[in-house]
Amino acid sequence: MDHVTKKEADAYDRMIDAAGFISELLETSGIAIDEDDLEVLSIFIADNARSVMQILKTCR
């Protein structure tokens, strides 16, 4: 069984929360996307938040 620290568990919970917010944003955007793909995309974006933020900073 894998041992997960409280810090790791909290980080995972924050990532899942962020994925939920991203999913809501995408749902209200009017973009047609399958529910399963929406979930995968939202989790991917949230899990790669640092990279996404860096990319967005360069677009300013």
OpenMM code with the backbone's topology and positions (N, CA, C; nanometers):
from openmm import Vec3, app, unit

residues = "MET ASP HIS VAL THR LYS LYS GLU ALA ASP ALA TYR ASP ARG MET ILE ASP ALA ALA GLY PHE ILE SER GLU LEU LEU GLU THR SER GLY ILE ALA ILE ASP GLU ASP ASP LEU GLU VAL LEU SER ILE PHE ILE ALA ASP ASN ALA ARG SER VAL MET GLN ILE LEU LYS THR CYS ARG".split()
positions = [
    Vec3(0.0839, -0.1173, 0.0000),
    Vec3(0.0000, 0.0000, 0.0000),
    Vec3(0.0891, 0.1246, 0.0000),
    Vec3(0.0553, 0.2178, -0.0842),
    Vec3(0.1325, 0.3416, -0.0900),
    Vec3(0.0996, 0.4303, 0.0298),
    Vec3(0.2035, 0.4936, 0.0811),
    Vec3(0.1846, 0.5870, 0.1917),
    Vec3(0.1823, 0.7285, 0.1340),
    Vec3(0.0782, 0.8009, 0.1676),
    Vec3(0.0618, 0.9373, 0.1186),
    Vec3(0.0642, 1.0297, 0.2389),
    Vec3(0.1458, 1.1327, 0.2294),
    Vec3(0.1519, 1.2293, 0.3395),
    Vec3(0.0307, 1.3213, 0.3337),
    Vec3(0.0055, 1.3870, 0.4440),
    Vec3(-0.1050, 1.4830, 0.4486),
    Vec3(-0.0825, 1.5938, 0.3459),
    Vec3(0.0409, 1.6364, 0.3313),
    Vec3(0.0741, 1.7411, 0.2345),
    Vec3(0.0400, 1.6951, 0.0925),
    Vec3(0.0765, 1.5718, 0.0589),
    Vec3(0.0460, 1.5179, -0.0740),
    Vec3(-0.1048, 1.5025, -0.0946),
    Vec3(-0.1740, 1.4577, 0.0074),
    Vec3(-0.3190, 1.4411, -0.0012),
    Vec3(-0.3878, 1.5763, -0.0182),
    Vec3(-0.3411, 1.6769, 0.0547),
    Vec3(-0.3977, 1.8111, 0.0418),
    Vec3(-0.3729, 1.8692, -0.0970),
    Vec3(-0.2535, 1.8465, -0.1509),
    Vec3(-0.2214, 1.8954, -0.2854),
    Vec3(-0.3114, 1.8275, -0.3883),
    Vec3(-0.3337, 1.6988, -0.3717),
    Vec3(-0.4220, 1.6255, -0.4634),
    Vec3(-0.5647, 1.6801, -0.4543),
    Vec3(-0.6119, 1.7028, -0.3331),
    Vec3(-0.7468, 1.7585, -0.3146),
    Vec3(-0.7602, 1.8949, -0.3816),
    Vec3(-0.6576, 1.9797, -0.3687),
    Vec3(-0.6603, 2.1117, -0.4337),
    Vec3(-0.6634, 2.0979, -0.5857),
    Vec3(-0.5881, 2.0017, -0.6381),
    Vec3(-0.5860, 1.9788, -0.7820),
    Vec3(-0.7234, 1.9323, -0.8303),
    Vec3(-0.7869, 1.8435, -0.7564),
    Vec3(-0.9206, 1.7954, -0.7939),
    Vec3(-1.0218, 1.9093, -0.7859),
    Vec3(-1.0120, 1.9943, -0.6846),
    Vec3(-1.1001, 2.1110, -0.6748),
    Vec3(-1.0808, 2.2030, -0.7947),
    Vec3(-0.9546, 2.2279, -0.8299),
    Vec3(-0.9254, 2.3132, -0.9457),
    Vec3(-0.9821, 2.2510, -1.0727),
    Vec3(-0.9695, 2.1209, -1.0867),
    Vec3(-1.0242, 2.0517, -1.2043),
    Vec3(-1.1748, 2.0723, -1.2119),
    Vec3(-1.2410, 2.0717, -1.0981),
    Vec3(-1.3853, 2.0966, -1.0955),
    Vec3(-1.4192, 2.2367, -1.1444),
    Vec3(-1.3426, 2.3351, -1.1002),
    Vec3(-1.3660, 2.4733, -1.1439),
    Vec3(-1.3377, 2.4894, -1.2936),
    Vec3(-1.2323, 2.4242, -1.3409),
    Vec3(-1.1986, 2.4291, -1.4832),
    Vec3(-1.3100, 2.3641, -1.5645),
    Vec3(-1.3601, 2.2531, -1.5163),
    Vec3(-1.4687, 2.1832, -1.5842),
    Vec3(-1.5922, 2.2723, -1.5944),
    Vec3(-1.6266, 2.3404, -1.4857),
    Vec3(-1.7407, 2.4322, -1.4867),
    Vec3(-1.7191, 2.5447, -1.5880),
    Vec3(-1.5991, 2.5990, -1.5923),
    Vec3(-1.5672, 2.7056, -1.6859),
    Vec3(-1.5846, 2.6576, -1.8291),
    Vec3(-1.5310, 2.5408, -1.8588),
    Vec3(-1.5416, 2.4870, -1.9938),
    Vec3(-1.6870, 2.4553, -2.0303),
    Vec3(-1.7641, 2.4066, -1.9353),
    Vec3(-1.9050, 2.3754, -1.9607),
    Vec3(-1.9835, 2.5009, -1.9968),
    Vec3(-1.9526, 2.6122, -1.9339),
    Vec3(-2.0262, 2.7365, -1.9603),
    Vec3(-1.9745, 2.8104, -2.0826),
    Vec3(-1.8647, 2.7614, -2.1410),
    Vec3(-1.8049, 2.8300, -2.2555),
    Vec3(-1.8789, 2.8040, -2.3860),
    Vec3(-1.9592, 2.7006, -2.3879),
    Vec3(-2.0290, 2.6663, -2.5105),
    Vec3(-1.9494, 2.5741, -2.6009),
    Vec3(-1.8301, 2.5353, -2.5582),
    Vec3(-1.7499, 2.4422, -2.6360),
    Vec3(-1.8135, 2.3033, -2.6252),
    Vec3(-1.8360, 2.2392, -2.7385),
    Vec3(-1.8935, 2.1052, -2.7390),
    Vec3(-1.7839, 2.0041, -2.7088),
    Vec3(-1.7972, 1.9358, -2.5950),
    Vec3(-1.6971, 1.8367, -2.5559),
    Vec3(-1.7670, 1.7257, -2.4788),
    Vec3(-1.7287, 1.6046, -2.5080),
    Vec3(-1.7814, 1.4867, -2.4414),
    Vec3(-1.7516, 1.4948, -2.2912),
    Vec3(-1.8414, 1.4454, -2.2087),
    Vec3(-1.8253, 1.4540, -2.0633),
    Vec3(-1.6970, 1.3862, -2.0146),
    Vec3(-1.6648, 1.2710, -2.0704),
    Vec3(-1.5414, 1.2012, -2.0306),
    Vec3(-1.4176, 1.2804, -2.0711),
    Vec3(-1.4206, 1.3356, -2.1931),
    Vec3(-1.3077, 1.4166, -2.2397),
    Vec3(-1.2940, 1.5436, -2.1564),
    Vec3(-1.4063, 1.6008, -2.1176),
    Vec3(-1.4055, 1.7202, -2.0325),
    Vec3(-1.3367, 1.6904, -1.9002),
    Vec3(-1.3678, 1.5759, -1.8422),
    Vec3(-1.3063, 1.5380, -1.7149),
    Vec3(-1.1554, 1.5184, -1.7308),
    Vec3(-1.1163, 1.4461, -1.8352),
    Vec3(-0.9736, 1.4203, -1.8590),
    Vec3(-0.8990, 1.5516, -1.8828),
    Vec3(-0.9557, 1.6385, -1.9668),
    Vec3(-0.8925, 1.7665, -1.9970),
    Vec3(-0.8816, 1.8537, -1.8726),
    Vec3(-0.9868, 1.8610, -1.7944),
    Vec3(-0.9863, 1.9438, -1.6732),
    Vec3(-0.8820, 1.8964, -1.5732),
    Vec3(-0.8720, 1.7661, -1.5540),
    Vec3(-0.7727, 1.7119, -1.4616),
    Vec3(-0.6320, 1.7357, -1.5159),
    Vec3(-0.6132, 1.7179, -1.6462),
    Vec3(-0.4820, 1.7425, -1.7065),
    Vec3(-0.4379, 1.8873, -1.6855),
    Vec3(-0.5284, 1.9817, -1.7128),
    Vec3(-0.4946, 2.1237, -1.6964),
    Vec3(-0.4619, 2.1536, -1.5502),
    Vec3(-0.5453, 2.1048, -1.4587),
    Vec3(-0.5221, 2.1303, -1.3160),
    Vec3(-0.3922, 2.0657, -1.2690),
    Vec3(-0.3635, 1.9455, -1.3161),
    Vec3(-0.2430, 1.8740, -1.2747),
    Vec3(-0.1172, 1.9396, -1.3310),
    Vec3(-0.1323, 2.0136, -1.4384),
    Vec3(-0.0194, 2.0824, -1.5018),
    Vec3(-0.0324, 2.2341, -1.4869),
    Vec3(-0.0881, 2.2765, -1.3761),
    Vec3(-0.1172, 2.4178, -1.3531),
    Vec3(0.0065, 2.5065, -1.3651),
    Vec3(0.1189, 2.4617, -1.3139),
    Vec3(0.2407, 2.5443, -1.3205),
    Vec3(0.2803, 2.5715, -1.4654),
    Vec3(0.2776, 2.4688, -1.5474),
    Vec3(0.3117, 2.4857, -1.6890),
    Vec3(0.2100, 2.5739, -1.7591),
    Vec3(0.0827, 2.5523, -1.7288),
    Vec3(-0.0232, 2.6331, -1.7903),
    Vec3(-0.0069, 2.7800, -1.7515),
    Vec3(0.0227, 2.8057, -1.6257),
    Vec3(0.0423, 2.9438, -1.5802),
    Vec3(0.1623, 3.0071, -1.6497),
    Vec3(0.2692, 2.9313, -1.6659),
    Vec3(0.3881, 2.9839, -1.7338),
    Vec3(0.3556, 3.0175, -1.8788),
    Vec3(0.2821, 2.9309, -1.9451),
    Vec3(0.2414, 2.9581, -2.0835),
    Vec3(0.1557, 3.0837, -2.0920),
    Vec3(0.0610, 3.0964, -2.0017),
    Vec3(-0.0273, 3.2128, -2.0025),
    Vec3(0.0488, 3.3428, -1.9718),
    Vec3(0.1494, 3.3359, -1.8878),
    Vec3(0.2294, 3.4541, -1.8567),
    Vec3(0.3025, 3.5044, -1.9805),
    Vec3(0.3451, 3.4138, -2.0679),
    Vec3(0.4181, 3.4549, -2.1870),
    Vec3(0.3260, 3.5139, -2.2921),
    Vec3(0.1962, 3.4966, -2.2751),
    Vec3(0.0992, 3.5470, -2.3734),
    Vec3(0.0495, 3.6870, -2.3394),
    Vec3(0.0952, 3.7447, -2.2349),
    Vec3(0.0463, 3.8760, -2.1925),
    Vec3(0.1044, 3.9844, -2.2764),
] * unit.nanometer
topology = app.Topology()
chain = topology.addChain("A")
for resn in residues:
    res = topology.addResidue(resn, chain)
    for name in ("N", "CA", "C"):
        topology.addAtom(name, app.Element.getBySymbol(name[0]), res)
